[in-house]
Amino acid sequence: MAQQVRRRRLELGLSVQKFADICTEQYGLPLKRSVVANFEGGRRPALSVVELLVFARILAVPPSELLFPVGREDQIEILPGMPTDTWAALKWFTGESDRLPDDDEFTQDNQTVQLYRDHDRLITQWWANRGKLLSILSTFRDAELTKFRAEADPDAVDELRMRDARESMRSAEEGVQVIRGQMRGLGLTPPALGLESAYIEPESFEGATLDDLARTVSDVKRVSLHDAVREVYRRAAEPLPENYGNDTEGEKE
């Protein structure tokens, strides 16, 4: 780690004294020049957690990059006398892997990190497909653009693409619901949902009514307000307003 700190400090053009001054003056971590010099020179064997975080903040790198120099060193001594592949060590540290290579000891509970990563992945998938849907809609049935397209029936192609995007959004929404339920089952607090994706789990969103969320759904997914109301109320397990109770009613905008 000392080599990583020194390398990055030099890349930023910071002297040992300047680095120590920033620790003290900007981050409230009293640190003498000699402490930094001794650490980089191997005469001080370790950093405290607070020092690690402050160093990483000043050096503008993730703390994990100081601990695990992936791509710079093939192996590190993850535990005393235990050299380990650097990438494998990083995954164990972050909870992405439940054990180190060739190690019989394994982490009993690494589910939390996996759940949050899966949640991020599905939310990203939802937004990507939402962007795709809006992009298609922005040019849908545009006669000026259609004449430049090679497909025999551009509108039919766009209809298919929009259906695929909506199905992918729905799949991501269902996945997010499952994961958020698993998080709560473990006593965890799921990440906050912004207004535009809050209808995925309406009961968790404070600050908007179901009708507010329905209007957002209508705008985001480009569906009728009637359909959006039905979807939001269904997800919230609430009875539909009287004027939305009949499937045969005309759609309302």
Disulfide bonds with the S-S distance in Angstrom:
none
